[in-house]
Amino acid sequence: MDEVRAIRDAHPAKFGYDLQAIYADLKQSEAEHIAAGHPFIPASECPAPNTALQRYR
């Protein structure tokens, strides 16, 4: 579990936990993936979650 937490913390730590810098990096990464031809589905077009499965979260 500690390893997972360390990996999850690595990205924000790289930016000194500055939310604007983290967001900018994520948007840049998203733009690069789109430019490389990876599909992008806006959240407004994503299917609704299966509420029966949400009970187990």
Beta strands, then each sheet from edge to edge (+ up, - down):
end
